[in-house]
Amino acid sequence: DWIKNQVRFPNTMVDRIVPAAKEPGVLITEPFIQWVIEKDPIEKYLDGVGIQFVDDVAGNELMKLRLFNAVHSALAYIGELGNIEYVAQVIKNPRYEQMVKDMQEQAAASFVVPVGENASDYSAAIRKRIANPSLGHRSQQIAMDGSQKLPHRVFKTINDLIAKGQPTNNLSLLLAIWVDYLSKSDRVNDPIADKLIPLARAKDVTGL
């Protein structure tokens, strides 16, 4: 009863890449930071410190999943297929940077951008963040657990675009890259890898 009456639990989202410490006592973070909190009376105590207070955090979460996490996965699968250790190295290739931009532009049409945000500017900031070599994001690390991540990062996006009558070719490419990775990589780390790999390697999937 005390918790119910005295404690509030506003929804929140924090976005900042913090790699594992390379030395004891040394923690490296990226320059970017975003902290979004659902409207709450606590706002009056945190005014001016950079926290965004919004009516509904879900919009910001959706933007992050569809414009950041989805393309992060795509780059990781490309890295694994090309034996490229870090996703920052993958996006340095102009071809893949353009691919990411095309995916982001398509994904941005699938949802309502939160008030005060700009999808194009946000997407550009994401590409810059991913290209930061000091973060040390390994392709193998980001490529893990695709069956758990992609339904939220891209499956729902494609379904929303289809419902709107919008093209899905760029995001469908992401799925094709994932399937190619499943069929060729010898270090797939996924809880249902034993089911996915045979499907990805099947010569004829019409009867599946």
Backbone as CSV, one residue per row, in Angstrom:
resi,resn,N_x,N_y,N_z,CA_x,CA_y,CA_z,C_x,C_y,C_z
1,ASP,0.821,-1.211,0.000,0.000,0.000,0.000,0.858,1.266,0.000
2,TRP,1.950,1.213,0.763,2.825,2.391,0.816,3.415,2.680,-0.560
3,ILE,3.897,1.623,-1.241,4.458,1.803,-2.588,3.399,2.343,-3.538
4,LYS,2.198,1.793,-3.467,1.113,2.234,-4.341,0.795,3.707,-4.156
5,ASN,0.863,4.161,-2.933,0.464,5.527,-2.626,1.614,6.540,-2.670
6,GLN,2.837,6.072,-2.466,3.951,6.997,-2.307,4.975,6.977,-3.443
7,VAL,4.954,5.935,-4.263,5.982,5.792,-5.296,5.351,5.842,-6.681
8,ARG,5.984,6.567,-7.600,5.517,6.651,-8.985,6.505,5.917,-9.895
9,PHE,6.008,5.336,-10.965,6.845,4.585,-11.898,6.600,5.069,-13.326
10,PRO,7.023,6.269,-13.658,6.821,6.757,-15.022,7.668,5.946,-16.009
11,ASN,7.102,5.689,-17.185,7.846,4.981,-18.220,9.041,5.823,-18.643
12,THR,10.142,5.172,-18.974,11.360,5.915,-19.325,12.177,5.167,-20.362
13,MET,12.998,5.896,-21.084,13.906,5.306,-22.060,15.241,6.022,-21.985
14,VAL,16.302,5.245,-21.896,17.650,5.808,-21.894,18.405,5.232,-23.084
15,ASP,19.060,6.091,-23.824,19.840,5.635,-24.978,21.234,6.228,-24.913
16,ARG,22.187,5.392,-24.627,23.601,5.773,-24.680,24.435,4.500,-24.741
17,ILE,25.330,4.436,-25.683,26.169,3.248,-25.830,27.314,3.337,-24.831
18,VAL,27.415,2.314,-23.998,28.475,2.261,-22.988,29.202,0.925,-23.147
19,PRO,30.320,0.907,-23.860,31.054,-0.351,-24.059,31.594,-0.899,-22.746
20,ALA,31.939,-2.161,-22.786,32.533,-2.787,-21.612,33.854,-2.107,-21.271
21,ALA,34.132,-2.015,-19.984,35.367,-1.368,-19.533,36.585,-2.145,-20.020
22,LYS,37.556,-1.442,-20.585,38.780,-2.079,-21.066,39.843,-2.155,-19.960
23,GLU,39.720,-1.245,-18.986,40.634,-1.241,-17.853,39.824,-1.029,-16.580
24,PRO,40.259,-1.585,-15.472,39.532,-1.371,-14.206,39.430,0.112,-13.879
25,GLY,38.233,0.557,-13.596,38.034,1.937,-13.209,37.934,2.915,-14.362
26,VAL,38.027,2.422,-15.610,37.943,3.305,-16.776,36.702,2.943,-17.572
27,LEU,35.784,3.894,-17.686,34.541,3.672,-18.406,34.435,4.676,-19.548
28,ILE,34.263,4.153,-20.763,34.164,4.998,-21.945,32.722,5.020,-22.430
29,THR,32.209,6.192,-22.751,30.867,6.305,-23.316,30.938,7.144,-24.590
30,GLU,29.884,7.082,-25.373,29.800,7.938,-26.551,29.337,9.334,-26.128
31,PRO,29.552,10.355,-26.964,29.096,11.706,-26.630,27.576,11.818,-26.549
32,PHE,26.858,11.036,-27.370,25.404,11.131,-27.429,24.765,10.583,-26.158
33,ILE,23.692,11.250,-25.707,22.897,10.716,-24.608,21.456,11.205,-24.777
34,GLN,20.525,10.293,-24.537,19.103,10.652,-24.585,18.393,9.961,-23.424
35,TRP,17.698,10.759,-22.642,16.920,10.230,-21.523,15.518,10.812,-21.646
36,VAL,14.544,9.955,-21.866,13.159,10.371,-22.063,12.311,9.795,-20.934
37,ILE,11.505,10.652,-20.302,10.656,10.225,-19.188,9.220,10.667,-19.442
38,GLU,8.296,9.785,-19.136,6.885,10.122,-19.214,6.575,11.289,-18.277
39,LYS,5.691,12.180,-18.702,5.334,13.355,-17.906,5.057,12.968,-16.451
40,ASP,5.710,13.673,-15.537,5.626,13.323,-14.120,5.976,14.567,-13.299
41,PRO,5.408,14.694,-12.105,5.724,15.857,-11.261,7.211,16.030,-10.973
42,ILE,7.990,14.956,-11.139,9.429,15.061,-10.862,10.117,16.010,-11.836
43,GLU,9.431,16.341,-12.930,10.017,17.217,-13.949,10.503,18.539,-13.359
44,LYS,9.786,19.068,-12.401,10.155,20.373,-11.838,11.506,20.347,-11.128
45,TYR,11.936,19.153,-10.706,13.225,19.038,-10.024,14.376,18.781,-11.000
46,LEU,14.045,18.428,-12.235,15.075,18.056,-13.215,15.097,18.999,-14.410
47,ASP,14.534,20.155,-14.233,14.496,21.125,-15.316,15.909,21.593,-15.670
48,GLY,16.205,21.602,-16.972,17.485,22.134,-17.421,18.647,21.165,-17.421
49,VAL,18.417,19.875,-17.158,19.532,18.917,-17.125,19.570,18.035,-18.378
50,GLY,18.702,18.333,-19.348,18.757,17.601,-20.612,17.798,16.441,-20.744
51,ILE,16.974,16.204,-19.744,16.003,15.116,-19.815,14.765,15.589,-20.578
52,GLN,14.246,14.730,-21.465,13.032,15.049,-22.204,11.833,14.456,-21.465
53,PHE,10.862,15.277,-21.162,9.618,14.811,-20.564,8.537,14.853,-21.646
54,VAL,7.926,13.701,-21.908,6.955,13.585,-23.000,5.675,12.924,-22.495
55,ASP,4.614,13.070,-23.283,3.336,12.466,-22.901,3.375,10.950,-23.012
56,ASP,4.111,10.444,-24.020,4.142,8.998,-24.261,5.525,8.602,-24.762
57,VAL,6.252,7.838,-23.966,7.617,7.423,-24.310,7.624,6.422,-25.466
58,ALA,6.488,5.764,-25.707,6.429,4.713,-26.728,6.896,5.200,-28.092
59,GLY,6.590,6.447,-28.432,7.001,6.984,-29.727,8.509,7.062,-29.863
60,ASN,9.188,7.450,-28.800,10.650,7.519,-28.821,11.270,6.133,-28.874
61,GLU,10.658,5.202,-28.159,11.146,3.822,-28.181,11.019,3.238,-29.579
62,LEU,9.893,3.516,-30.226,9.649,3.010,-31.571,10.660,3.591,-32.559
63,MET,10.922,4.868,-32.436,11.887,5.514,-33.322,13.274,4.902,-33.167
64,LYS,13.658,4.637,-31.932,14.963,4.020,-31.690,15.033,2.612,-32.287
65,LEU,14.002,1.816,-32.065,13.997,0.451,-32.580,14.075,0.420,-34.099
66,ARG,13.324,1.299,-34.756,13.185,1.225,-36.209,14.267,1.976,-36.982
67,LEU,14.807,3.035,-36.396,15.814,3.826,-37.102,17.237,3.557,-36.625
68,PHE,17.378,2.929,-35.476,18.709,2.616,-34.949,18.941,1.108,-34.882
69,ASN,18.175,0.443,-34.029,18.444,-0.975,-33.774,18.322,-1.843,-35.021
70,ALA,17.364,-1.546,-35.876,17.163,-2.356,-37.079,18.386,-2.314,-37.992
71,VAL,18.876,-1.106,-38.280,20.021,-0.998,-39.189,21.305,-1.488,-38.519
72,HIS,21.366,-1.391,-37.207,22.506,-1.931,-36.468,22.603,-3.435,-36.706
73,SER,21.455,-4.107,-36.681,21.423,-5.544,-36.949,21.865,-5.838,-38.374
74,ALA,21.373,-5.068,-39.339,21.742,-5.282,-40.740,23.250,-5.197,-40.934
75,LEU,23.860,-4.185,-40.342,25.314,-4.013,-40.458,26.068,-5.153,-39.795
76,ALA,25.527,-5.655,-38.695,26.179,-6.767,-37.992,26.185,-8.026,-38.848
77,TYR,25.071,-8.324,-39.519,25.018,-9.512,-40.370,25.959,-9.378,-41.559
78,ILE,26.045,-8.182,-42.111,26.993,-7.946,-43.204,28.422,-8.139,-42.704
79,GLY,28.687,-7.632,-41.505,30.010,-7.808,-40.926,30.368,-9.260,-40.731
80,GLU,29.422,-10.044,-40.239,29.670,-11.466,-40.036,29.893,-12.183,-41.371
81,LEU,29.122,-11.832,-42.380,29.274,-12.459,-43.695,30.586,-12.079,-44.357
82,GLY,31.067,-10.873,-44.072,32.297,-10.405,-44.703,33.519,-10.473,-43.815
83,ASN,33.391,-11.146,-42.679,34.506,-11.246,-41.720,35.033,-9.866,-41.316
84,ILE,34.114,-8.945,-41.083,34.464,-7.598,-40.632,34.137,-7.528,-39.142
85,GLU,35.115,-7.297,-38.329,34.948,-7.465,-36.886,33.986,-6.460,-36.264
86,TYR,34.055,-5.194,-36.686,33.272,-4.158,-36.016,32.244,-3.530,-36.967
87,VAL,31.060,-3.204,-36.429,30.029,-2.581,-37.263,30.462,-1.186,-37.708
88,ALA,31.310,-0.530,-36.930,31.810,0.792,-37.337,32.618,0.688,-38.632
89,GLN,33.284,-0.440,-38.828,34.037,-0.653,-40.069,33.090,-0.901,-41.240
90,VAL,31.985,-1.561,-40.981,31.030,-1.871,-42.048,30.415,-0.591,-42.599
91,ILE,29.963,0.286,-41.730,29.266,1.490,-42.189,30.214,2.498,-42.818
92,LYS,31.491,2.324,-42.666,32.456,3.199,-43.328,32.439,2.990,-44.843
93,ASN,31.938,1.839,-45.271,31.791,1.574,-46.699,30.613,2.408,-47.221
94,PRO,30.843,3.310,-48.187,29.764,4.181,-48.677,28.535,3.403,-49.160
95,ARG,28.763,2.222,-49.697,27.644,1.397,-50.177,26.720,1.022,-49.037
96,TYR,27.301,0.609,-47.920,26.488,0.186,-46.788,25.905,1.374,-46.032
97,GLU,26.622,2.475,-46.037,26.068,3.684,-45.410,24.808,4.123,-46.153
98,GLN,24.849,4.064,-47.487,23.676,4.421,-48.268,22.541,3.431,-48.038
99,MET,22.887,2.147,-47.914,21.885,1.132,-47.630,21.168,1.434,-46.322
100,VAL,21.932,1.799,-45.298,21.358,2.135,-43.996,20.444,3.353,-44.120
101,LYS,20.895,4.352,-44.852,20.079,5.552,-45.042,18.758,5.215,-45.720
102,ASP,18.809,4.351,-46.742,17.584,3.948,-47.450,16.635,3.191,-46.524
103,MET,17.199,2.324,-45.682,16.375,1.583,-44.727,15.711,2.516,-43.728
104,GLN,16.485,3.489,-43.249,15.947,4.434,-42.270,14.824,5.280,-42.877
105,GLU,15.020,5.740,-44.105,14.004,6.564,-44.752,12.707,5.775,-44.925
106,GLN,12.841,4.509,-45.284,11.645,3.688,-45.453,10.967,3.426,-44.110
107,ALA,11.757,3.119,-43.115,11.203,2.830,-41.788,10.515,4.050,-41.191
108,ALA,11.018,5.236,-41.495,10.453,6.463,-40.932,9.019,6.693,-41.380
109,ALA,8.646,6.080,-42.502,7.277,6.237,-43.010,6.293,5.317,-42.305
110,SER,6.789,4.472,-41.401,5.937,3.464,-40.766,5.327,3.924,-39.456
111,PHE,5.754,5.080,-38.935,5.261,5.515,-37.626,5.198,7.036,-37.565
112,VAL,4.514,7.522,-36.555,4.413,8.964,-36.343,5.615,9.415,-35.514
113,VAL,6.399,10.301,-36.068,7.589,10.795,-35.378,7.158,11.623,-34.162
114,PRO,7.768,11.390,-32.998,7.388,12.137,-31.788,7.510,13.648,-31.966
115,VAL,6.669,14.362,-31.276,6.705,15.824,-31.317,8.093,16.319,-30.896
116,GLY,8.628,17.238,-31.668,9.935,17.798,-31.350,11.100,17.042,-31.959
117,GLU,10.833,15.909,-32.608,11.878,15.115,-33.231,11.806,15.244,-34.745
118,ASN,12.938,15.016,-35.405,13.020,15.019,-36.854,13.674,13.712,-37.288
119,ALA,12.949,12.906,-38.055,13.441,11.574,-38.405,14.740,11.621,-39.197
120,SER,14.863,12.585,-40.095,16.068,12.690,-40.913,17.287,13.040,-40.061
121,ASP,17.131,14.023,-39.183,18.238,14.423,-38.305,18.605,13.292,-37.343
122,TYR,17.579,12.637,-36.797,17.816,11.527,-35.874,18.568,10.403,-36.580
123,SER,18.157,10.083,-37.808,18.795,9.012,-38.573,20.258,9.338,-38.871
124,ALA,20.527,10.590,-39.232,21.909,11.003,-39.503,22.769,10.874,-38.253
125,ALA,22.185,11.244,-37.099,22.921,11.113,-35.837,23.210,9.650,-35.531
126,ILE,22.281,8.770,-35.865,22.472,7.336,-35.644,23.634,6.822,-36.479
127,ARG,23.677,7.209,-37.745,24.766,6.749,-38.619,26.117,7.219,-38.097
128,LYS,26.153,8.432,-37.591,27.393,8.957,-37.016,27.787,8.180,-35.769
129,ARG,26.805,7.841,-34.944,27.084,7.091,-33.720,27.631,5.705,-34.048
130,ILE,26.993,5.034,-34.995,27.422,3.674,-35.361,28.840,3.692,-35.913
131,ALA,29.210,4.768,-36.593,30.532,4.852,-37.223,31.651,5.188,-36.233
132,ASN,31.310,5.408,-34.976,32.301,5.759,-33.966,33.159,4.534,-33.627
133,PRO,34.435,4.508,-34.039,35.268,3.318,-33.841,35.633,3.035,-32.390
134,SER,35.529,4.041,-31.534,35.947,3.858,-30.138,34.960,3.011,-29.337
135,LEU,33.755,2.770,-29.886,32.742,2.019,-29.148,33.002,0.522,-29.171
136,GLY,33.702,0.045,-30.178,34.085,-1.369,-30.204,32.927,-2.338,-30.291
137,HIS,31.871,-1.986,-31.029,30.735,-2.890,-31.187,31.056,-3.965,-32.215
138,ARG,31.237,-5.185,-31.725,31.583,-6.275,-32.628,30.355,-6.759,-33.408
139,SER,30.579,-7.103,-34.651,29.497,-7.620,-35.490,28.877,-8.861,-34.860
140,GLN,29.718,-9.744,-34.347,29.218,-10.977,-33.741,28.309,-10.686,-32.554
141,GLN,28.649,-9.679,-31.775,27.856,-9.310,-30.603,26.471,-8.810,-31.003
142,ILE,26.413,-7.911,-31.971,25.136,-7.328,-32.390,24.285,-8.347,-33.145
143,ALA,24.932,-9.312,-33.799,24.204,-10.299,-34.601,23.510,-11.370,-33.754
144,MET,23.786,-11.415,-32.482,23.177,-12.424,-31.613,21.659,-12.276,-31.533
145,ASP,20.987,-13.409,-31.358,19.564,-13.439,-30.992,18.653,-12.705,-31.973
146,GLY,18.921,-12.867,-33.256,18.106,-12.198,-34.262,16.632,-12.545,-34.186
147,SER,16.325,-13.793,-33.838,14.916,-14.202,-33.764,14.168,-13.472,-32.660
148,GLN,14.895,-12.985,-31.657,14.277,-12.247,-30.564,14.223,-10.746,-30.848
149,LYS,15.184,-10.262,-31.619,15.300,-8.825,-31.866,14.497,-8.355,-33.078
150,LEU,14.579,-9.091,-34.176,14.023,-8.600,-35.429,12.500,-8.444,-35.439
151,PRO,11.735,-9.266,-34.719,10.292,-9.009,-34.707,9.953,-7.591,-34.261
152,HIS,10.713,-7.052,-33.312,10.471,-5.698,-32.817,11.156,-4.643,-33.688
153,ARG,12.270,-5.015,-34.294,13.068,-4.040,-35.031,12.637,-3.875,-36.488
154,VAL,12.111,-4.958,-37.086,11.785,-4.841,-38.517,10.502,-5.537,-38.945
155,PHE,10.138,-6.674,-38.348,8.930,-7.378,-38.785,7.699,-6.475,-38.677
156,LYS,7.534,-5.845,-37.513,6.367,-4.987,-37.297,6.422,-3.759,-38.204
157,THR,7.618,-3.289,-38.484,7.766,-2.141,-39.380,7.253,-2.481,-40.769
158,ILE,7.672,-3.639,-41.275,7.229,-4.072,-42.602,5.713,-4.239,-42.630
159,ASN,5.158,-4.849,-41.594,3.705,-5.030,-41.541,2.970,-3.689,-41.538
160,ASP,3.511,-2.712,-40.808,2.880,-1.398,-40.761,2.942,-0.707,-42.126
161,LEU,4.075,-0.873,-42.813,4.212,-0.269,-44.148,3.249,-0.918,-45.146
162,ILE,3.107,-2.235,-45.052,2.170,-2.938,-45.930,0.751,-2.433,-45.694
163,ALA,0.399,-2.254,-44.428,-0.933,-1.761,-44.087,-1.180,-0.357,-44.634
164,LYS,-0.098,0.422,-44.780,-0.217,1.774,-45.302,-0.098,1.824,-46.827
165,GLY,0.164,0.649,-47.433,0.365,0.620,-48.875,1.696,1.193,-49.307
166,GLN,2.685,1.174,-48.415,4.004,1.732,-48.680,4.982,0.629,-49.083
167,PRO,6.035,0.963,-49.845,7.039,-0.035,-50.239,7.834,-0.556,-49.045
168,THR,8.326,-1.785,-49.171,9.080,-2.415,-48.082,10.405,-2.995,-48.568
169,ASN,10.805,-2.668,-49.795,11.953,-3.327,-50.415,13.246,-3.198,-49.623
170,ASN,13.509,-2.026,-49.077,14.766,-1.830,-48.349,14.798,-2.630,-47.049
171,LEU,13.677,-2.693,-46.359,13.619,-3.449,-45.111,13.539,-4.951,-45.381
172,SER,12.938,-5.330,-46.498,12.944,-6.741,-46.885,14.369,-7.200,-47.173
173,LEU,15.198,-6.280,-47.663,16.610,-6.591,-47.886,17.287,-6.966,-46.574
174,LEU,16.910,-6.284,-45.503,17.461,-6.610,-44.185,17.164,-8.065,-43.827
175,LEU,15.927,-8.491,-44.084,15.555,-9.881,-43.791,16.337,-10.851,-44.672
176,ALA,16.553,-10.467,-45.932,17.320,-11.323,-46.842,18.767,-11.473,-46.353
177,ILE,19.325,-10.387,-45.855,20.690,-10.431,-45.316,20.742,-11.342,-44.094
178,TRP,19.723,-11.258,-43.259,19.653,-12.115,-42.070,19.592,-13.591,-42.460
179,VAL,18.757,-13.915,-43.414,18.634,-15.308,-43.867,19.954,-15.781,-44.466
180,ASP,20.614,-14.922,-45.230,21.912,-15.277,-45.818,22.927,-15.561,-44.713
181,TYR,22.903,-14.728,-43.696,23.789,-14.933,-42.533,23.494,-16.267,-41.850
182,LEU,22.212,-16.572,-41.654,21.828,-17.839,-41.024,22.286,-19.039,-41.841
183,SER,22.268,-18.903,-43.151,22.602,-20.030,-44.024,24.101,-20.242,-44.170
184,LYS,24.906,-19.186,-43.902,26.347,-19.287,-44.188,27.256,-19.212,-42.964
185,SER,26.823,-18.513,-41.931,27.706,-18.315,-40.780,27.853,-19.595,-39.965
186,ASP,29.052,-19.810,-39.458,29.292,-20.984,-38.622,29.304,-20.622,-37.135
187,ARG,28.864,-19.406,-36.818,28.814,-19.011,-35.410,27.526,-18.238,-35.088
188,VAL,26.430,-18.758,-35.605,25.118,-18.177,-35.296,24.798,-18.437,-33.828
189,ASN,24.456,-17.379,-33.111,24.109,-17.489,-31.693,22.665,-17.035,-31.540
190,ASP,21.756,-17.995,-31.523,20.335,-17.687,-31.484,19.612,-18.816,-30.749
191,PRO,18.639,-18.507,-29.886,17.967,-19.551,-29.112,17.210,-20.571,-29.962
192,ILE,16.863,-20.198,-31.194,16.186,-21.183,-32.062,16.996,-21.409,-33.339
193,ALA,18.310,-21.359,-33.194,19.191,-21.569,-34.347,18.963,-22.927,-34.991
194,ASP,18.663,-23.946,-34.169,18.474,-25.295,-34.710,17.261,-25.376,-35.640
195,LYS,16.318,-24.470,-35.501,15.161,-24.429,-36.382,15.394,-23.499,-37.569
196,LEU,16.060,-22.381,-37.313,16.242,-21.372,-38.352,17.252,-21.769,-39.418
197,ILE,18.363,-22.354,-38.995,19.437,-22.664,-39.948,18.988,-23.636,-41.038
198,PRO,18.313,-24.745,-40.706,17.841,-25.635,-41.778,16.881,-24.931,-42.747
199,LEU,16.041,-24.037,-42.220,15.122,-23.300,-43.089,15.890,-22.371,-44.024
200,ALA,16.902,-21.697,-43.481,17.687,-20.768,-44.289,18.493,-21.499,-45.358
201,ARG,18.862,-22.743,-45.080,19.692,-23.503,-46.030,18.862,-24.365,-46.979
202,ALA,17.560,-24.388,-46.802,16.709,-25.225,-47.639,16.780,-24.793,-49.097
203,LYS,16.870,-25.750,-50.007,16.925,-25.459,-51.439,15.564,-24.982,-51.953
204,ASP,14.506,-25.541,-51.405,13.162,-25.192,-51.846,12.311,-24.908,-50.621
205,VAL,11.931,-23.662,-50.445,11.165,-23.290,-49.248,9.679,-23.146,-49.552
206,THR,9.259,-23.491,-50.753,7.855,-23.290,-51.111,6.916,-24.155,-50.300
207,GLY,7.411,-25.311,-49.800,6.526,-26.203,-49.065,6.610,-26.034,-47.570
208,LEU,7.376,-25.038,-47.106,7.575,-24.860,-45.668,6.486,-24.002,-45.070
